[in-house]
Amino acid sequence: MILIENYTLAILAFITCMICWGSWANTQKMASNFRFELYYWDLIIGILITAFVAAITLGSMGTEGRTFWEDLSQAEGRSILMAILGGIVWNLGNLLLVAGIALTGLAVAFPIGGGLAWVLGIGYNFFLEYTDKGSTEGSPLLLLVGVLCIIVAIFFSGRSYKKLEGEYSKASTKGIVVSVIAGILIAFFYGFVVQSMDNAFVAGGTGSLTPFTAVFFFSIGTLICTLIANPLFMKYPVHGTPVSMKGYKAATLKEHAAGWTGGLIWMGGMVLSFMAVGAGSPAISYALSNAAPVVAAIWGVFIWKEFAGSDQKTNRLLAGMFVLYLIGLVIIVVSKLV
């Protein structure tokens, strides 16, 4: 298999993953007439196919470690279960986060769900690394400072959306609770997948899978979760009327392709992140890869023009978000080198 072992290249892989995870949702906007519950079926198909193709190509090429097929033949049940569990909790968290946005708006759900997932996830992966090695690489203090910078950036993003939504901003207790649950679930998915891996290829975890096999079983977990949860979301939507599979069958090829592309983009980022996690660390990998909420806000500002005509206070919040975001990323990168 092919892995990224150079730290500089690993940082580029994590940043690319961050861009992918902050960008995949744009494909849903490209199919704006396609209900999200229906779009989600195609998203998962894209995720599954991309994970499998990566496993049989990058995961089976080169001379390092086991090939994907060799890894499957010796995989332990616990390792497979942990990777599948990672896919289930991420997928359920992602569905609930979308529900939280529908209930309470981006201004509330975005910082609560995305921010909580980011902070708790870094802490959990930091704990896994310390438990596995008895120590951590680099400076935990610098990592904390970088995290705090991006927490404030996410807060500024939420305040910006609050002003954008104005009188339409909703203070839904149900939406807040759903967003909190979503954030907690998403926070743990990366660590579950890390724990399924072979220690020869990644710091942290006690399992016996290579990164490519782990990511493949993660995608199986997303499929299992979708088969169970998405029909319920379709029947009992948090926003709008119930929807049936008739709408899926009636969708155009362009609408289906948007979902497949979204899955390819998201899983492409996931593959890169886990190819490089051994060169970084679970905490730094998650910190950089999952700083996607602000990337999504950047799309909103520059591509979708969501903030066109905003007042000066909103523009200052957006400027502060970008500055703190960049500072936080730089500090997190440097934290391993000190």
C-alpha positions in Angstrom: 0.0 0.0 0.0 1.0 3.6 -0.3 1.2 5.9 2.7 2.4 9.4 3.4 5.3 9.4 5.8 6.7 12.9 5.4 5.3 15.5 7.9 5.1 18.3 5.3 3.3 16.1 2.9 1.0 14.9 5.7 0.1 18.5 6.5 -0.9 19.1 2.9 -3.0 15.9 3.0 -4.8 17.1 6.1 -5.4 20.5 4.7 -6.8 18.9 1.5 -9.0 16.7 3.6 -10.2 19.8 5.5 -11.1 21.4 2.1 -12.9 18.3 1.0 -14.9 18.0 4.2 -15.8 21.7 4.1 -16.8 21.5 0.4 -18.8 18.4 -0.2 -22.1 20.0 0.9 -21.8 22.3 -2.1 -22.9 19.4 -4.3 -26.2 19.3 -2.6 -26.7 23.0 -3.5 -26.0 21.9 -7.1 -29.1 19.6 -6.8 -31.2 22.2 -5.0 -34.5 20.6 -6.2 -33.4 17.2 -4.8 -34.5 16.8 -1.1 -31.5 16.2 1.2 -32.9 12.8 2.4 -32.9 11.6 -1.2 -29.6 13.2 -2.1 -28.1 11.3 0.9 -28.6 7.9 -0.7 -26.3 9.0 -3.6 -23.8 10.6 -1.2 -23.4 7.2 0.6 -23.0 5.4 -2.7 -20.2 7.8 -3.7 -18.6 7.3 -0.3 -18.7 3.5 -0.6 -17.4 3.3 -4.2 -14.6 5.8 -3.5 -13.4 3.9 -0.4 -13.4 0.6 -2.3 -11.6 2.0 -5.3 -8.9 3.5 -3.0 -8.5 0.2 -1.2 -8.0 -1.9 -4.3 -5.6 0.7 -5.9 -3.6 2.8 -3.4 -4.3 0.2 -0.7 -2.9 -2.6 -2.8 0.0 -0.9 -4.7 3.6 -0.4 -3.5 5.7 -2.7 -1.4 4.9 -1.4 2.1 2.7 -3.5 4.4 -0.2 -5.7 3.5 -2.4 -5.3 0.4 -6.1 -4.7 0.9 -7.0 -8.3 0.1 -4.3 -9.7 2.4 -5.6 -7.4 5.1 -9.1 -8.6 4.7 -8.0 -12.2 5.1 -6.4 -11.6 8.5 -8.7 -8.9 9.9 -9.9 -9.4 13.4 -13.6 -9.0 14.3 -12.9 -6.3 16.9 -11.0 -4.2 14.4 -13.7 -4.5 11.7 -16.3 -3.6 14.3 -14.5 -0.5 15.5 -14.2 0.8 11.9 -17.8 0.1 11.1 -18.8 1.8 14.4 -16.9 4.8 13.3 -19.0 5.0 10.1 -22.2 4.5 12.0 -21.6 7.3 14.5 -20.3 9.7 11.9 -23.3 9.1 9.6 -25.9 9.4 12.4 -24.1 12.6 13.7 -24.1 14.1 10.2 -27.8 13.4 9.7 -28.6 14.9 13.1 -26.5 18.0 12.4 -28.4 18.6 9.2 -31.6 18.2 11.2 -30.3 20.6 13.8 -29.6 23.2 11.1 -33.1 22.8 9.8 -34.6 23.2 13.3 -32.5 26.1 14.6 -30.5 27.6 11.7 -26.9 27.6 10.8 -26.2 30.4 13.3 -26.9 28.0 16.2 -26.4 24.5 14.9 -23.1 25.3 13.1 -21.0 26.5 16.1 -22.7 24.0 18.5 -22.6 20.9 16.4 -19.5 21.5 14.4 -17.5 23.2 17.2 -18.4 20.6 19.8 -17.4 17.8 17.4 -14.1 19.5 16.6 -13.1 20.2 20.2 -14.2 16.9 21.7 -12.7 15.0 18.8 -9.2 16.6 19.3 -9.4 15.7 23.0 -10.4 12.2 22.3 -7.7 11.6 19.7 -5.1 13.2 21.9 -6.1 10.8 24.7 -5.8 7.8 22.3 -2.3 8.9 21.4 -1.2 9.4 25.0 -2.8 6.0 26.1 -1.0 4.2 23.3 2.5 5.8 23.6 2.5 7.1 27.2 3.3 10.5 25.8 2.5 12.9 22.9 4.6 14.4 20.2 5.2 18.1 20.1 3.7 20.8 22.4 0.2 20.1 23.9 0.1 23.8 24.9 0.6 25.1 21.4 -2.0 22.6 20.2 -4.4 24.0 22.8 -3.7 27.6 21.7 -4.4 26.7 18.1 -7.6 24.9 19.0 -8.8 28.0 21.0 -8.1 30.2 18.0 -10.3 28.1 15.8 -13.0 27.8 18.5 -13.3 31.6 18.4 -13.3 31.5 14.6 -16.2 29.1 14.6 -18.0 31.3 17.1 -17.5 34.4 14.8 -18.9 32.3 12.0 -22.0 31.5 14.0 -22.5 35.1 14.9 -22.1 36.1 11.2 -24.9 33.6 10.3 -27.0 34.9 13.1 -26.9 38.3 11.6 -27.5 36.9 8.1 -30.6 35.0 9.3 -31.9 38.0 11.2 -35.5 37.6 12.2 -35.6 34.1 10.7 -33.0 32.9 13.2 -34.7 30.3 15.4 -34.0 29.6 19.1 -35.3 26.0 19.1 -34.5 24.0 22.2 -35.1 20.8 20.2 -32.6 22.0 17.6 -30.0 22.8 20.1 -30.3 19.4 21.8 -30.1 17.7 18.4 -27.0 19.7 17.5 -25.3 18.8 20.7 -26.0 15.1 20.2 -24.7 15.4 16.6 -21.5 17.1 17.8 -20.8 14.4 20.4 -21.3 11.6 17.8 -19.1 13.2 15.2 -16.4 13.8 17.7 -15.7 10.1 18.3 -15.9 8.7 14.8 -12.2 9.4 13.8 -10.9 7.8 17.1 -13.0 4.7 16.5 -11.5 4.2 13.1 -8.0 4.9 14.5 -8.5 2.1 17.1 -9.2 -0.4 14.3 -5.7 0.1 12.8 -2.4 -1.7 13.0 0.1 0.1 15.2 2.7 -0.4 12.5 1.0 2.1 10.3 -0.6 4.6 12.7 0.1 6.1 16.1 -2.8 5.1 18.4 -5.2 2.2 18.3 -4.7 -1.5 19.0 -6.4 -3.1 16.0 -5.0 -4.9 13.0 -6.3 -3.1 9.9 -4.3 -1.0 7.5 -5.7 2.5 6.9 -7.3 1.6 3.6 -9.1 -1.4 5.0 -10.2 0.6 8.0 -11.6 3.3 5.8 -13.4 0.7 3.7 -15.2 -0.8 6.7 -16.0 2.8 7.8 -17.9 3.2 4.6 -19.8 0.0 5.3 -20.8 1.5 8.6 -22.2 4.6 6.8 -24.2 2.4 4.5 -25.6 0.3 7.4 -26.6 3.5 9.3 -28.2 5.1 6.2 -30.3 2.0 5.5 -31.7 2.2 9.0 -31.8 5.9 9.8 -32.5 7.6 6.5 -36.0 5.9 5.9 -37.0 7.3 9.3 -35.8 10.8 8.3 -37.8 10.5 5.1 -40.9 9.4 6.9 -40.6 11.8 9.8 -38.6 14.8 8.5 -37.6 17.6 10.9 -38.4 20.1 8.2 -40.9 19.8 5.3 -43.3 17.1 4.4 -42.5 13.3 4.3 -40.8 12.1 1.1 -40.7 8.7 -0.6 -38.4 6.9 -2.9 -40.6 7.9 -5.8 -38.8 11.3 -5.7 -35.4 9.5 -5.9 -36.4 7.5 -9.0 -37.7 10.7 -10.6 -34.5 12.6 -10.1 -32.4 13.5 -13.1 -28.9 12.1 -13.8 -27.4 15.5 -12.9 -29.1 15.4 -9.5 -27.8 11.8 -8.8 -24.4 12.7 -10.1 -24.3 15.6 -7.6 -24.7 13.2 -4.7 -22.1 10.7 -6.1 -19.7 13.6 -6.5 -20.3 14.7 -2.9 -19.5 11.2 -1.7 -16.3 11.1 -3.8 -15.2 14.5 -2.4 -15.9 13.6 1.3 -14.3 10.1 1.1 -11.4 11.4 -1.0 -10.5 13.6 2.0 -11.0 10.8 4.4 -8.6 8.5 2.4 -5.9 11.3 2.3 -6.2 11.9 6.1 -5.7 8.3 7.0 -2.9 7.8 4.5 -1.0 10.5 6.4 -2.2 10.0 10.0 0.9 8.0 10.9 3.2 10.9 9.9 1.3 13.3 12.1 -0.7 12.1 15.0 -4.5 11.3 15.5 -5.0 14.6 17.4 -3.2 16.8 14.8 -4.7 14.9 11.9 -8.2 15.3 13.3 -7.6 19.0 14.2 -6.6 19.9 10.7 -8.8 17.6 8.8 -12.0 18.4 10.7 -11.7 22.2 10.8 -14.2 22.1 8.0 -17.0 24.4 9.4 -15.0 27.5 8.6 -14.2 26.2 5.1 -17.9 25.9 4.5 -18.3 29.5 5.7 -15.6 30.6 3.2 -17.7 29.0 0.4 -20.7 30.9 1.7 -18.8 34.2 1.5 -16.9 34.0 -1.7 -18.8 31.5 -3.9 -22.5 31.6 -2.9 -22.4 35.3 -1.9 -24.5 34.5 1.2 -23.2 37.7 2.9 -23.5 40.1 0.0 -24.6 43.5 1.3 -23.9 42.6 4.9 -23.3 45.5 7.4 -19.8 46.5 8.8 -20.2 44.5 12.0 -20.8 41.3 10.1 -17.9 42.0 7.8 -15.7 42.5 10.8 -16.8 39.2 12.3 -16.0 37.5 9.0 -12.6 39.1 8.8 -11.9 38.0 12.4 -13.0 34.5 11.5 -10.6 34.2 8.6 -7.6 35.7 10.5 -8.1 33.5 13.6 -8.7 30.5 11.5 -5.4 30.9 9.7 -3.5 31.6 12.9 -5.0 28.6 14.5 -4.0 26.3 11.6 -0.4 27.6 11.6 -0.1 27.0 15.4 -1.5 23.5 15.2 1.0 22.6 12.4 3.9 24.1 14.4 2.8 22.3 17.6 4.3 19.0 16.5 7.6 20.5 15.5 8.3 22.2 18.9 
